[in-house]
Amino acid sequence: MPVEVDGLRRFAEALHKAPRRIRMEGARAADDMGRVLGMKLAALAPHFEGHLKNSIAHQVLSESGTRAQVFAQVPYAKVVDQGRRPGKFPPVAPIRRWVELKLHQRSGSIRSNELDSVTYLVRRKIARKGTKATHYVDRGMSAAKGYVAGRIERLANLLEGIIQ
């Protein structure tokens, strides 16, 4: 999801002219911004067992720091964020695990046929109605945007000071 931040073009132009030391500062800033965005996303991600929250990571993709990404390492992150349309039944295993944990929390013990029945009913409801989007990514990016803009501005000022 690309995000436009004021000052980024000025930063990229100055970075192009910069010595290695400045490129390292850019990479450090990108790492810092990725870390902060990752923390915002993790704080806003819905959590049941915490797998989604704990899977959010970041990495700098270029030495100059002009490319970085924040990502979740679980396959269902996009569905949690954007929701799911009605249609096909969702996969059995993750729904069964969720039902098992929910039923165990309530009663302490679960019969196999009860687990199978409830898993089917939950999957059927998801197939019929879909799931609501949480928009944790948009909300996290909005929450981090001010920090990112400030960090880019500080970095651009540093570059201008060294280049001049």
C-alpha positions as CSV (number, residue, x, y, z in Angstrom):
1,M,0.0,0.0,0.0
2,P,1.9,3.1,-1.1
3,V,1.7,6.1,1.1
4,E,2.6,9.7,0.0
5,V,4.3,11.7,2.6
6,D,5.2,15.4,2.2
7,G,9.0,15.9,1.8
8,L,9.7,12.4,0.4
9,R,10.5,13.7,-3.1
10,R,12.9,16.3,-1.7
11,F,14.5,13.6,0.5
12,A,15.0,11.2,-2.6
13,E,16.6,14.0,-4.6
14,A,19.0,14.9,-1.9
15,L,19.7,11.3,-1.2
16,H,20.7,10.7,-4.8
17,K,23.6,13.2,-4.3
18,A,24.6,12.0,-0.8
19,P,27.7,10.3,0.3
20,R,27.7,6.8,1.8
21,R,27.2,8.2,5.3
22,I,24.0,9.8,4.4
23,R,22.7,6.6,2.7
24,M,23.3,4.8,6.0
25,E,21.3,7.5,7.8
26,G,18.5,7.0,5.2
27,A,18.5,3.3,5.9
28,R,18.5,3.9,9.6
29,A,15.6,6.2,9.2
30,A,13.7,3.7,7.1
31,D,14.3,1.0,9.7
32,D,13.1,3.4,12.4
33,M,9.9,4.3,10.5
34,G,9.2,0.7,9.7
35,R,9.6,-0.3,13.3
36,V,7.2,2.5,14.4
37,L,4.6,1.6,11.7
38,G,4.9,-2.1,12.7
39,M,4.3,-1.3,16.3
40,K,1.2,0.8,15.4
41,L,-0.2,-2.0,13.2
42,A,0.5,-4.6,15.9
43,A,-1.3,-2.5,18.5
44,L,-4.3,-2.1,16.3
45,A,-4.5,-5.7,14.8
46,P,-7.3,-7.8,16.3
47,H,-5.8,-10.5,18.5
48,F,-7.2,-13.8,19.7
49,E,-4.1,-15.8,20.3
50,G,-1.7,-13.0,19.2
51,H,-0.4,-14.7,16.0
52,L,-1.2,-11.8,13.7
53,K,0.1,-9.2,16.1
54,N,3.3,-11.1,16.7
55,S,3.8,-11.8,13.0
56,I,4.1,-8.1,12.0
57,A,7.6,-7.3,10.9
58,H,9.5,-4.8,8.8
59,Q,12.6,-4.7,6.6
60,V,14.6,-2.1,4.7
61,L,14.8,-3.2,1.0
62,S,17.5,-0.9,-0.2
63,E,20.8,0.4,1.3
64,S,19.8,4.0,0.7
65,G,16.7,3.6,2.8
66,T,14.3,4.7,0.0
67,R,12.4,1.4,0.1
68,A,11.1,-0.5,3.1
69,Q,8.2,-2.7,3.9
70,V,6.1,-3.7,6.8
71,F,4.3,-7.0,6.5
72,A,2.5,-9.7,8.4
73,Q,3.8,-13.3,8.2
74,V,0.4,-15.0,8.6
75,P,-1.7,-15.9,5.6
76,Y,-4.9,-14.5,7.0
77,A,-3.7,-10.9,7.7
78,K,-5.3,-9.5,4.5
79,V,-8.7,-11.1,5.3
80,V,-8.6,-9.8,8.8
81,D,-7.8,-6.3,7.5
82,Q,-10.1,-6.1,4.5
83,G,-12.8,-8.6,5.5
84,R,-14.2,-11.5,3.4
85,R,-17.1,-11.4,1.0
86,P,-19.8,-14.1,1.2
87,G,-19.2,-17.0,-1.1
88,K,-17.0,-20.1,-0.5
89,F,-16.6,-21.8,2.8
90,P,-13.3,-20.8,4.6
91,P,-10.6,-23.4,5.3
92,V,-11.5,-25.9,8.0
93,A,-8.3,-25.9,10.1
94,P,-8.1,-22.3,11.3
95,I,-11.8,-22.1,12.0
96,R,-11.7,-25.4,13.9
97,R,-8.8,-24.2,16.0
98,W,-10.7,-20.9,16.8
99,V,-13.8,-22.9,17.7
100,E,-11.9,-25.3,19.8
101,L,-10.2,-22.5,21.8
102,K,-13.5,-20.6,22.2
103,L,-15.4,-23.6,23.4
104,H,-12.6,-24.7,25.7
105,Q,-12.6,-21.2,27.3
106,R,-16.3,-21.5,28.0
107,S,-16.8,-25.0,29.2
108,G,-13.3,-26.6,29.7
109,S,-14.1,-29.7,27.7
110,I,-15.3,-30.3,24.2
111,R,-16.8,-33.4,22.5
112,S,-15.5,-34.2,19.0
113,N,-19.0,-34.1,17.5
114,E,-19.7,-30.8,19.2
115,L,-16.5,-29.3,17.8
116,D,-17.3,-30.6,14.3
117,S,-20.9,-29.2,14.4
118,V,-19.9,-25.8,15.7
119,T,-17.0,-25.6,13.2
120,Y,-19.4,-26.3,10.3
121,L,-21.9,-23.7,11.5
122,V,-19.2,-21.0,11.8
123,R,-17.8,-21.8,8.4
124,R,-21.4,-21.8,6.9
125,K,-22.1,-18.4,8.4
126,I,-18.8,-16.9,7.1
127,A,-19.7,-18.4,3.6
128,R,-23.2,-16.8,3.8
129,K,-22.4,-13.4,5.3
130,G,-18.6,-12.9,5.0
131,T,-16.6,-11.2,7.7
132,K,-16.3,-7.5,8.6
133,A,-13.1,-5.6,7.7
134,T,-11.1,-4.3,10.7
135,H,-9.0,-1.8,8.6
136,Y,-6.2,-2.1,11.1
137,V,-3.7,-1.3,8.4
138,D,-5.3,2.0,7.3
139,R,-5.7,3.0,10.9
140,G,-2.1,2.1,11.7
141,M,-0.8,4.0,8.8
142,S,-2.9,7.0,9.7
143,A,-1.6,6.8,13.3
144,A,2.1,6.6,12.1
145,K,1.8,9.2,9.3
146,G,2.8,12.2,11.5
147,Y,5.8,10.4,12.9
148,V,6.9,9.3,9.4
149,A,6.5,12.8,8.0
150,G,8.5,14.2,10.9
151,R,11.2,11.6,10.5
152,I,11.5,12.3,6.8
153,E,11.7,16.0,7.4
154,R,14.5,15.6,9.9
155,L,16.4,13.4,7.5
156,A,15.9,15.8,4.6
157,N,17.3,18.6,6.8
158,L,20.3,16.5,7.8
159,L,21.0,15.8,4.1
160,E,20.7,19.4,3.1
161,G,23.1,20.4,5.9
162,I,25.7,17.9,4.8
163,I,25.4,18.6,1.1
164,Q,25.6,22.4,1.3
